[in-house]
C-alpha cells in the first residue's frame, strides 16, 4: 500500500511539473506569435525621387539659360529661385507629413507592445498561480504519505 501511494504521489508531482512547464511554453508561444505579428507591420514610405528629378531639371534649366541668355537673366534666375524655394517648401511639407505618420505608427506599435506585455504578465501570473497550487498539492500529498507511513509502522493500527 505505501508503494502505491508513493507512486501516485510521484505521478501527481510529475503531472503538476509537466503542466507548469506546458503552461510556460504556451505563454512563450503566445508571446512569440504576437511578436511575429508586430514584425509584419509595414510602414508607409514617401517617394521623393520625383522632387529630386524636378530640382535637377531646374538646375539644368538655370545652366542653359545662363549660357544662352545675356540680358534679362536676373528675372529668369529669380523665377527659377522662386520655383526652387517652392519645391523646398513642398519638401518640408512632405517631411512634416512623414514625421507625423511615423509618430502615429510609433504610438500604435507602443500600444501593441504594452498590450502584449500585459497579456504576457497575466499569463505568467496564471502560471505562477497554477505552480503554487501544484506545490500545495505536493505538500499535501507528502503529509498524506507521512501519515500513511506512520500508520503502517504502528502495529496496533492494522
Phi, psi and omega in degrees: 000317179297328179295322179295316179294319177301313180295317180297318179293324177296315178295320179296318179295319179297317178296320178297316180294316179297319178298317180294317179295316178299319177297320177296317178294324177298314180297318179297319178297317177299317180299314180296323178298315181292322178295321180293327176296318180293327180290337182274001180292132178255150181252144179281133179245157180246130180271113181258007183295328178295321179292318178298320178295319178298318179296317178297319179296319178296320177298319178298317179297320178299312180297319179297316182292321178297319181288325186269333184255143176255310183255159179069016184289327183299321180298314181290325176296317179298319179296317180293319177296321178297318178296320178295318178296321178298317177296321179295320178295319177298320178297321178295321178297314179299318179299318178296319179295319178297315179297320178296317178297319179297321179296320178297314180296318178300318179297317179295318179296316179297320178296318179296318179296320178295321179295315179297318180299316179297318180293321178295317179297320178296318178296320179295320178296322178295317179295321178298320178297316178299321179295318178296320178297316179296322179296318179293323178295320178295318178298317179297315179297324177297318178296318180297322179294316178299320178295319180294321179294316180296320180293321180287337179281340181274115183289339180279342183279341183276000000 
